[in-house]
Amino acid sequence: MSSTGRRTTVRTLVVRTPRLRLDVQYAVAATTLPTAAALRRWARAALGRDARVAIRFVGEREGRALNDRYRGQDHATNVLTFVYDEVDLLAGDLVLCAPVLRREAKAQGKPLPDHCAHLVVHGMLHLQGLDHDTERKARRMESREAAILATFGIADPYAPAYAGAGHDKPAKAGSGHRRPAKAGAGHRPPARAAAR
């Protein structure tokens, strides 16, 4: 009882960590790329609900073909996110183009694993519906990415230190995000595709 004579009730909220079923695929040599364990840590940190995700590292040719097919852009991009229509479980694919990641990391003067972590987090947030098609949404998404990366000791990828060093800010409104017609790296047709 409290000092006022009223009975108090204490409720405990139990928060369950989202479950992640992760499949990692290397369609290119994996020697300098992050391990499946690192990819799992980064993906899980950005996860807000149970999910089934495939992360696939591809070469320039496959990256270009997928970006052309699903976004109408005839060049490889750093990350493509394919979201599938699932009712109870978040499901999708992240396709990371290894040669593009390496070039960007070098141009931005950052370690390749840090850049990969950023793009895995970025893709995972896309899977959960976050986007950067307006300034307001971009600020929200960038802030979330920076906070998650900070838990790993990784610098804010949007900080001025990277400005002008080949840093490629997320696309603004009208960036070409569109619903693809057929499957990406996965086994089912994606509900939507997005790229950084």
N, C-alpha and C positions, 0 to 999 in steps of 0.2 A: 504494500500500500504506500501511496505517496503521503507527503506531509499534509495534504489537504483532505486525506481520508478517502481519496478516490483510488480505485484499482487501476494500475497501469499495465498495459499490454506491450510487450516488446516483440516485434516481428523480425525475423531474420530472413534476409533475402539471399538466396543461394544462386550464384551466377555460375553457370556451366561454361567452360571453355569450348568454343565451337570445334567441331571435329573436321579434320581435313583429310580427304582421301586424295593423295597426290601421285601422279604418274609423271616421271621426268624422262624426256626423250632427247637424245643427242643425235641429230642427223649430220653433225659435223664433229670433228675431233674435239674431245672434251678436256684435253690436257690443261688448258689455261682457264677453263670455264668453272664457275662455282659448282660445288658438289650438290648432290640431291639433299643432303642434310642442311646445307646453308639455304638452299631454295625453300625448303620446308619451313625453316625458322622465319624467313622473310615473309612468306605467303601467310603463315599462321598469324603473324603479328598484325597483318592488315585485315584479317578475317573477322567478320561480325556475325556470321552464322555458319552452320554446317555446309560443307561444300565438297564437290568432286571436281578436281582441276587437273588438267594436263599442262605441263610446261615443256615446250619443245624448242630447242635451239636449232636453228636452220642456217643454211648458207645464203649467199647473196641471191642465187637463182630462185630458190624456193621462196625466200622473203619477197622478192620482186613479184613473182607470179601470184602469190597470195594477196599482196597489196593491190595489184592490178585487178585481180578477179573480184575482190570483195569491196574495194574502195575506189576503183577506177583510176588508181595512181600508179603509173608505170615506173616505179623505183622501189627499192627495198626500204623499209622503215625499221626503226629500232624495236618496237613492240606492236603486235596486233593482239587484240582481245576479242575472243568469240564467246558470246554468252548464249546459253541454250535455255529454252523454255522448260523449266522444271517447276513443279508446284511445291514440293516439300523440301527440295534440296537445290542449293545453288550449284550450277554446273557450267563449266566452260573451259576454254583453252587459252593459254597465253603462248604466243609464238614470238620468240626473241631471235633477231637476226644477228648472229655472232660477229660477222665482219663489220656491220654498222655499229654495234656496241663497242667494239675495239677502237674504231676510228673516233667515235664520239668521246670515249674515255680519254684517249690520248689528246685530242683537241682541247678537252676541258681540264686536262691536267689532274685527273683523278684516277684512283685505282679501279681497274676493271670490276672487281667484286662490288665496290661501292656503287658503281653505275648500274650493275646488274640488280643489286638490291633495290635501287630506286625504281627501276622499270618493272620489277616483280611487284613491288608495293603499288605502283601506279596501275598496273594491269589488274591486280586484285581489287583495287577500289573501283575500276571500271566494271568489273564483274558484278559488283554490288550496287551498281546504278549511279555512281558518282561520275561526273563529266566535267569538262572544261570548255563548254561551248559558249559560255558567257563569262564576262569578267568576274562576276560575283561567284559563279560556280568554280571558276579556275582558282580564285583566292582560297575558297573553302577546301578544294581538293589539294592544292599545294601545301596549305597549312597542315592538313592531315598527313600528307606524305612526309613532310619535314619532321613532324612530331614522332611518327613511327620510326623513321630512319635514325632520329636522335637516340632512341632506345638502344641502338646498335653502335652508337658512337660515330655515325656517319653524318657528315656536314650537310646542311640544307642545300639541295641541288639548285634551288632558286635564288640563293643568296647572291649578292652583287659580285662576290669573288669569282663566280663562273660567268658573269655577263661578258659578252664579247669574246669569250674563249671557245667559240663553236657551240655554245649552249643554245639549245633549240627549245624555246618556251612552248608549252602546249598550244595547239591550234585554237584559234578563236572561232566564233560563230561561223557557220558555213564551211567548216573545215573538211567536209567530204565524208563525215561519218554517215554511213548508210547501212541499211539492212542487206546482208549478203544473200545471194540466191542459193548457195550450196555450202557444204561443210568446209571448214578450215582444216586444222591439224587433227581434229577429233573424228568422231564416228557418226555424229548426227549433224543435221543442218543447224547452224547457229541462228539464234533469234536476232542478234545484232552483232556487228563488229565495230570496234573502235580502235583507233591508233593514237599514239602520242602526238 
